[in-house]
Amino acid sequence: MCDVEPAGTPEVADCRALVCKTDRECPPMHGLEAGHCVNGLCTSPDRDLVADDAVLLCLAGTGLGRNAPKQVERYALAMNCGKPCVVPTPCRQP
């Protein structure tokens, strides 16, 4: 879910992961028939994690925006998750 103007293009830091309890609470990703709830977050379990995924996990629970010190720190950690991407320890884990 992203916080942008109706015609705007979101940056990953403008978005937050959707929390869920069941698959029914998750919208399907592009090209899929159903959404998936894994460890309380809507996700696509058949994809490898990338830096954008790490950003969403690291910003989870930090509120809207991207300028608070905790958000800036978490964003930097996530963008350096490596290849393959490993979500940094202080962040919510997939």
N, C-alpha and C positions, 0 to 999 in steps of 0.2 A: 504494500500500500504506500502510495507516494503523496506528499504534500506539495502540490504545484498548482499553478493556475490552470484552468480548463484546457487551454491550447498550449500550455507549457511543456517543455521536455524536462523530465526529472533527472537530477544527478543522483547517484546511488545514496549520497549522504542525505537526500531529501526523503528517503524511503525507510520503512520499518517492516520487519517480518510480521506476518499475521500469526497470532496465537490460535491454537485449536485444541480440541479434544478428540475429534473424529474426522475422517476423510470428508464427510459431508460438509464440514465447515470451511473447506478450502476450495477456492475456485480452481478449475483445471488450468494447468500451464498451457502455453500455446502448442497446439497439435495433440494434446492429450484429451481423453474422454472424461477423466475424473481427477480431482485434486487429491493430494496425499498429506496426511498429518503424521509427522515423525518427531518424536520427542517434544510434542507440544507446539510445533511450528509447521506451517504449511510449507511444503518443499517438493522437490522432484528428486526422489531417491536414486533414479537411474542416471543422474548427471554427476560428473566430478565437481568438487568444490572449486570455485575461482575466487579471486580477490573480492569481487562484488558480493558474493555470498558471505565471505568473512566480514565485510563491512556491516552487512545487515545483522549478523550475529553479534558483532562487537558493539553495535549501537543499540541493541535490544535493551530496553529498560532505562535508557538515558534520556528519554523525553524527545520532544520535537526540537528541531534546530540542529545546528552543527558547530556552534561556536563556544559551547561550554568547555572548560578545560578537559573534563573527562571525555567528551565527545571527540575533541581534537586528538587526544592521546590514543583513544581506541581506534579512530579512523587510520591513524598512522600505523598502528600495529597491524591492522587488518590488511592494509595495502602492501605490507611486506610479508605476506603469509607464505611466500615461496611457491615452487612448482615441484611436486604437487602441493597445492595449498593446504596448509595445516592451520586451523583456527587457533589463534593465540590463547594461552591458558586463562587470562583474566576474562575472556569473552564467553558468552553462552556457547555451549558445544552442540554440534549437530546430532 
